[in-house]
Amino acid sequence: MPYCIIEYSHDLEYEISPNQLIHLVYQGALKSELFDANDIKTRAIPFRYFSSGDLKQDFVHVTIKILSGRNCQQRKMLSSAVMQELAQIKQTSISLTVEVVEIEKESYNKVIK
């Protein structure tokens, strides 16, 4: 844990590769010091079709799913650490957002086969 899900505008791939995005988010989660390196799972999903009001603005939105139990300060630190890494993207007209979402421990299940 955590699950870091990166949603981004497909055209960004002309500026930054999906692997670079994954690396930036991974590094941010690691720098938060809340997780062991091998527990951080990161995925990237490009969007070809999207709307941001009247603008055609590139975006990166990261949802970080963590098990419940972390306090607000820890969640804020995680969000800030990931945002610091994303800020390295050189693109000028881009929307960067990060949200931390808690997964209820009582309803979470996992099986590895």
N, C-alpha and C positions, 0 to 999 in steps of 0.2 A: 504494500500500500504506500503511496497513493497511486491513483489512476489519473494521469494527466492527459486530457483530450484536447488537442489543438485543432481548432477550426480556423480556416484561413481562405482568403480569396485566391482562386487558382492562378490568377495573373501574377501573384507574388513570386511564383516559381521562376520568373524571368530574373528576379533580383536575389532571391535566397532559396536554397533547396529545402525540401521537406526535412532532410536529414539535419540540416543546420538548425531549423526550427526546433526539431526534437532535441538536439544537443543543448540549445539555449534553455529550453524549459527544464530539461533534466538537470542542468547545472544549477539553475535557480532553486529547484526542489532540494538538491543536494546541499547547497549553501545554506538552506534554512536550518540545517542540522537537526531536523525532526525525523529523518528517515535514514535507514541504511541504504547504501548505494544500490544493492541488488533488489531492493523492494520497490524502487521507483519504476513505474510502468508508464510509458509515454507513447501516444499514438497521434497521428496527424490525418486530418480529413480535409481535402480541398473542396471548395464550392465554386462551381462555374457560374451558377445562377444565384443571385442574391439582390436584395434591395436595401439601401440605407437612406430611406426618404428619397429626395430628388438627386442625391449624390451617387456617383459611381466611385466610391472610395474603397481602397484595399483595406483589409482588416486581418487581425489575428485575435482570436478570442480563445482563451485557455480556461477550461473548466478542470478544477483539481478536486477529485473526489477522495475524501479521507474518512476513515472510521470516526464516529462520534467520540468525544472525550477530550479533544484539544480545546484550550480556552481561546477567547477572542484575540488575545494578544499573539498567540502562536499562529492562528489562522491569518492574521494581518501580516505577520512577519513572513509567512510562506508566500502570500500574495505579492508582497513587496519584493522579495528575493527573486521571484520569477519575473516580475515587471522590470527589475533592474537589468536582467539578462536580455529581455525582449527589447529594451531601449537601445541596444547595440545595433538593431536593424537600421540600416542607412536610409531606407525609403523615407521620403519626406511627407507625403500625403497618405497617412495610414492611421487607422484606429487600432489601438492596442488595449485589450481588456483582459483582466484575470478575475476569476471568481473561485472561491473555495466553497465546496458543498459537502455537508456531512452525510455520511451513510450511517443509518441506524444499525448499530452492532447487532441488535436482537434479531433483525430480519435479514442480515447479510449471510450468504452461503458461498462456499468456494470448494471446488473439487479439482484436483490436478490428477490427470490420468497419464 
